[in-house]
Amino acid sequence: MHTESPRSTRSSKAVTFLRVPVLLAAGMMTMGSGMGNPGCGSSYPDCEEGCAIEGTYTLQFADTSPPGGGCERLGVGLPKGPLVLNVSDGYVTGELDGITLSTYYYGEPSRKLDFSVSQLLTDQKLDRTIRITSTVAAPSPRSSTDRSVIEGEYELRLASSENIDLQCFIQRNFTATR
C-alpha cells in the first residue's frame, strides 16, 4: 500500500512553479545576458554603418626613401602593389604584395582598421611581422562606389634567425585611396 503525504504534493507544485525561473537564470548565465556578455555566439558585432570598404586601394607613402641597411641586404622595400580588401559580415581580408591580412571592422563611429600578421619564412630562415594600424577617413563609404580613404601606419619587421646583424625595420605613414 502506498500512501502519499500532503507534503509531496506541495513540493511537486513548488518544483513546477520554480522550473521556469531556474531555467531562465541558467540560460542567462550560460548564453549571456545581452549586457556585455556575448555568450556562445559571435563576440564581434556586425558592421552596420560606413562598412562598404571592400575594393582595391592605391598606397601612397609619406616617405618613399629607401629603408636602408639590412632591408636592402634582404631585398625588402615598401609594398609595391595595391591593398585589396574583401568584407564579409564585418570580417575583412586584405591582400598586399601576396601577403594575406585579416581583421574585423566595425564601421562607425571608430572606423579602425588594424591588421597584424607574423610569419616564419623557413626557406629564408626569417621572421616577418607586418602591422598596419589605420583608420577609414570620414565620411565612411556607404556603398562600393563611394570614394574611400584609409590613413595609417605601415610597419614591417624582418629578422634572420641565423644572422643577428641581418635585420630590417620599416615604419612609414601612408594614405590608401579607392
Summary of the structure (lengths in Angstrom):
residues: 178
radius of gyration: 26.9
end to end distance: 85.7
largest distance: 98.3
contacts: 450
relative contact order: 0.18
helix: 17%
strand: 39%
